[in-house]
Amino acid sequence: MLGALVGLITAGFVGLIVLMVVGMMFGLVFGIFGFAALLALKVVPLLLCGWLVVKLVRRAERPRELPRYGGGLSTADRNWLDT
């Protein structure tokens, strides 16, 4: 009778430890998925907006050619402007 009771208590502790390990694994997996969702939904759009702003600023800072019939300046016009 005492042996059965000790065996039952031991099985309960072993089962409790197994359930704790399984719960930790589920917690880690869902934690990783939650972190990935946080990155995908909050950080990535901010990075995309920043990248777009940098592209637009770089495009605005580029020197532009003066418009001419075909676009661009002739070499004679460039030489005249340089003098």
HUPE-V441959 format. One record per backbone hydrogen bond with DSSP energy under -1.0 kcal/mol. NH is the residue of the N-H (numbers start at 1). CO is the residue of the C=O. If there is no record, write none. Layout:
# HUPE-V441959
nh:NH co:CO
nh:NH co:CO
This chain:
# HUPE-V441959
nh:5 co:1
nh:6 co:2
nh:7 co:3
nh:8 co:4
nh:9 co:5
nh:10 co:6
nh:11 co:7
nh:12 co:8
nh:13 co:9
nh:14 co:10
nh:15 co:11
nh:16 co:12
nh:17 co:13
nh:18 co:14
nh:19 co:15
nh:20 co:16
nh:21 co:17
nh:22 co:18
nh:23 co:19
nh:24 co:20
nh:25 co:21
nh:26 co:22
nh:27 co:23
nh:28 co:24
nh:29 co:25
nh:30 co:26
nh:31 co:27
nh:32 co:28
nh:33 co:29
nh:34 co:30
nh:35 co:31
nh:36 co:32
nh:37 co:33
nh:38 co:34
nh:39 co:35
nh:40 co:36
nh:41 co:37
nh:42 co:38
nh:44 co:39
nh:47 co:43
nh:48 co:44
nh:49 co:45
nh:50 co:46
nh:51 co:47
nh:52 co:48
nh:53 co:49
nh:54 co:50
nh:55 co:51
nh:56 co:52
nh:57 co:53
nh:58 co:54
nh:59 co:55
nh:60 co:56
nh:61 co:57
nh:78 co:74
nh:79 co:75
nh:80 co:76
nh:81 co:77
nh:82 co:78
nh:83 co:79
